[in-house]
Amino acid sequence: MEKKQRERVKEKLEREEKYAKKNALDAEKKGIKKVINMEEQEEREGQVFKPIVLENPKRYQCPECETVSRTSLELHHYFNCPNKFKEAVE
């Protein structure tokens, strides 16, 4: 009986260790993605793109992700849009 309990405890510890390693790897990958996103942001800052101008009322649309602003040139892009960190210039 004790032998079975020890085996169960051992199996449980192995599962927990495997789970902890997986979580650590996932956290590391997320950290790497954040660094890559910050590098992308720095790379795209200062660059410009020309938005599509819509009339009545005057609004602006991103040519890539097709998001539309209210009235200003400040667009809110989708997370994967190549124009995300670029400045819109009419």
FENCOR-V968882 format. One record per backbone hydrogen bond with DSSP energy under -1.0 kcal/mol. CO is the residue of the C=O (numbers start at 1). NH is the residue of the N-H. If there is no record, write none. Layout:
BEGIN
co: <CO,CO>
nh: <NH,NH>
END
This chain:
BEGIN
co: <1,2,3,4,5,6,7,8,9,10,11,12,13,14,15,16,17,18,19,20,21,22,23,24,25,26,27,28,29,30,31,32,33,34,35,36,37,38,39,40,41,44,47,49,52,54,59,60,61,62,67,73,78,81,83,87>
nh: <5,6,7,8,9,10,11,12,13,14,15,16,17,18,19,20,21,22,23,24,25,26,27,28,29,30,31,32,33,34,35,36,37,38,39,40,41,42,43,44,45,47,87,89,61,59,54,69,52,66,62,75,81,84,86,49>
END
